[in-house]
Amino acid sequence: MRVKLLIVEDEDEMGRLLVRGLTAEGYEVERVANGIDGLISAAAVSYSAAIVDVMLPGMSGFEFCRHVRSQNAGLPILLLTARDAVDDRVKGLDAGADDYLTKPFAFAELTARIRALLRRETSGPPLSLSVGSLTIDSHNRRALVGTAALSLSPKEFDLLRLLASKTGAILTRTEILDEVWGRTEHIDANVVDQYVSYLRRKLDPLGSDVSIATRRGIGYGLEVV
């Protein structure tokens, strides 16, 4: 069975190039021209990944990502944009995108990014994972402490899931950046410290028996206390 890709691109020439090139690569491709139609398609069809332009009519690619993630969908998303500002890349990743590619790009790089997304999806953590009172549901992208649901952003969820999948191990900031944020050359490693702080503030009030330990100069790990 061929891998299904969703293309959300309003520019006709770029859309046709993407559909033609990715079809030639052996993918089954559907293209829509705006974010609303993209959300409808993503809800109706099980796609392996979505390639989404940032500058869309009516709904930006950032908004598309946030809507998809708010539905607890684990659809891998690659954003395409003509804007190369670091703030835009960070905004896209924080909105829930898995990767970010700046136009113009080499088609070979696009296909390599798609293959990396698909590998990450099939080799990721187990769909359900329990550590102490913490339960991670990757299929629905939910995290519970006992019966209380944690309200997490996409990156907070990905970070907590990674730490839970490596309970007892200390992960370096570089390892965490590679796994959670993907490309790291434009991202300050201090973002890891910031997101660990966010998670601690959400875990502690619920009386969780898991905590995020700091190994100074090394990194972080999840442990049962």
Summary of the structure (lengths in Angstrom):
residues: 225
radius of gyration: 18.0
end to end distance: 45.5
largest distance: 56.4
contacts: 702
relative contact order: 0.10
helix: 43%
strand: 23%
